[in-house]
Amino acid sequence: MEVNEIRVEIRKHHVTPGINVLDLVIDANGENIRRQTQHKDDDKSFAKFVNDITKVAQELADARIE
């Protein structure tokens, strides 16, 4: 497995209330994805993504190297 960078950044839009900005950078396993998207607070697919990525982060934080 080759991982150069995996980054997920979510922040509130600095000008527009109720809008979230998603920066997604994946440079791993031959994939090179760099995207920035904007989502409303009530966007259900964005909320699901946030929940899913939070679960992945928690699983990684709980993983132990033996």
NORZI-V636360 format. One record per residue. N is the residue number from 0. RES is the residue in three letters. PSI is psi in radians with two decimals (999 if undefined). NEAR is the number of other C-alpha atoms within 10 Angstrom. Layout:
BEGIN
N:RES:PSI:NEAR  N:RES:PSI:NEAR
END
This chain:
BEGIN
0:MET:2.25:6  1:GLU:2.07:9  2:VAL:2.04:11  3:ASN:-0.75:11  4:GLU:2.37:10  5:ILE:2.07:13  6:ARG:2.29:10  7:VAL:2.12:11  8:GLU:2.22:10  9:ILE:2.27:14  10:ARG:2.79:11  11:LYS:2.49:16  12:HIS:2.36:15  13:HIS:-0.21:9  14:VAL:-0.71:7  15:THR:1.94:9  16:PRO:2.55:10  17:GLY:0.09:11  18:ILE:2.34:17  19:ASN:2.50:19  20:VAL:2.31:16  21:LEU:2.11:19  22:ASP:2.17:15  23:LEU:2.11:15  24:VAL:2.09:17  25:ILE:2.05:17  26:ASP:1.50:15  27:ALA:2.53:14  28:ASN:0.71:10  29:GLY:-0.11:11  30:GLU:2.41:11  31:ASN:1.68:13  32:ILE:2.23:11  33:ARG:1.91:12  34:ARG:2.58:10  35:GLN:2.22:11  36:THR:2.82:10  37:GLN:2.46:16  38:HIS:2.49:17  39:LYS:2.72:16  40:ASP:-0.56:13  41:ASP:0.26:10  42:ASP:1.95:12  43:LYS:-0.66:11  44:SER:-0.62:10  45:PHE:-0.75:16  46:ALA:-0.71:13  47:LYS:-0.74:11  48:PHE:-0.79:11  49:VAL:-0.78:15  50:ASN:-0.78:12  51:ASP:-0.78:12  52:ILE:-0.52:12  53:THR:-0.73:12  54:LYS:-0.74:12  55:VAL:-0.77:12  56:ALA:-0.70:12  57:GLN:-0.72:11  58:GLU:-0.74:11  59:LEU:-0.67:10  60:ALA:-0.52:9  61:ASP:-0.24:9  62:ALA:2.53:9  63:ARG:2.43:7  64:ILE:2.15:4  65:GLU:999:3
END
